[in-house]
Amino acid sequence: MTRENTYTALLEEHRDRIYRMCCCYVRDPELRKDAFQQVLIHLWQNLDSFEGRSQLGTWVYRITVNTCLGLLQKEQRRQRVFLPSGELGDQLTERLQTEESNDIEEDLQLMYACINDLPPLDRTLISLYLEDLSTKEMAEVLDISEANVRVKIHRIKATLKEAMEGKNHGHR
Amino acid sequence: MDIDNMKSKTMRIKAPEVGVRNSEHAGEPTQSLVDLLKATDQQHLKKTRQARMFIMIATAAFLFAFVMTLLDPGSDDRGRERQMMYGSIVLVYVLVSIVYVAGVRKLARVDHAVPVRQFLQEAERRYRFMQRSDWMLSLGGLLAVILLTTIGYAPYLSRLFGFGDDPTAMYILFPCFLIIVAAFGFYFTWKNWQRDRAPLWRQIREMQDELESSWNDVR
């Protein structure tokens, strides 16, 4: 299988997951697409480094999470979100176009708005949780213990529920 | 509203199509993206080769000039002095090139495929103001530059500034001058770091603390 074929197959399988995870980090749809593109670029650039020591899914999640965390850090510094940095990113953003085919439902938008207010690492955990990863897989992505993941997830879910109910009441 | 109930709903969200403007594969989004990525890789490789070529040519030119002065020091009594000047330039140039290339390589080697904990550790190291290796490299490099340029240029500078043929005063003044220049350089590097990188570094530290604190909570 050539590098291109591997990449194409990987994208076909994981693109929706990657995009959904980006939703947990970026609220603005345009900027979210930029983040999504940046993840795709990093997947390509890191393709040769995949050695099969972890599962392909775990590898993809790590790249997605690390890219989004990196972009979040830069965004907080610049106060403008998610333009891929560096020459490669700039060139690609100029030439890439993404077409959003679906709108996110209102209750999901509310949920993502609440997730976007969480600290970066909580966003990471909840984005993995929403993708239905097991505790073990989440622990592998972050390199923390499974017990730690369970505690964190429990706390985040409670915080999120409260925030969502608060926003929901405010909405009505 | 429960997060678990929302899980299945999120699965309906689909990624946007990714395409490339004016690509011959415009109708096949993934293929056009792959084409663009490959083309960009090629472009990057070409630039790296050009930079490497430039460094090699410049090194060869400096070495050539140095060898020429060794072979033909000139008929006057300043031949040895010229040899020392060229020699010190070549050594300083090689030293700076090595440090520069090592720095660029280090920055370019960002691995996004590692676990988050490791990614944060590496990011923290990258954005920190001067790692231990940077200190050693900077101070060692500075010492080498001071020694080499002082030995190479003190006799010439001594005559230029009217101190005569005895370069002893210049052996003291020139290093002092270089140390002052280095101190200014250090100060402005630190100011730049404070402005550009320190906020990022602090955020990374906060994220690391967050990761560690939850770990400690469990223990």
Interface residues (C-beta under 8 A of the other chain):
Chain A: E4 Y7 T8 L11 E12 R15 D16 I18 Y19 R20 C23 K33 F36 Q37 L40 I41 H42 W44 Q45 N46 S49 F50 W59 R62 I63 V65 N66 T67 L69 G70 Q73 K74 Q76 R77 L88 Q91 L92 R95 L96 Q97 T98 E99 E100 S101 N102 I104 E105 D107 L108 L110 M111 P119 P120 L121 T124 I126 Y129 L130 D132 E140 V141 L142 D143 I144 S145 A147 N148 V151 K152 K157 L160 K161 M164 E165 N168
Chain B: M1 D2 I3 D4 M6 K7 K9 T10 M11 R12 I13 K14 A15 P16 E17 V18 G19 V20 R21 N22 S23 T30 Q31 L33 V34 L36 L37 K38 T40 Q43 H44 D111 H112 A113 V114 P115 V116 R117 Q118 F119 L120 A123 P199 L200 Q203 I204 M207 E210 L211 S214 W215 D217 V218
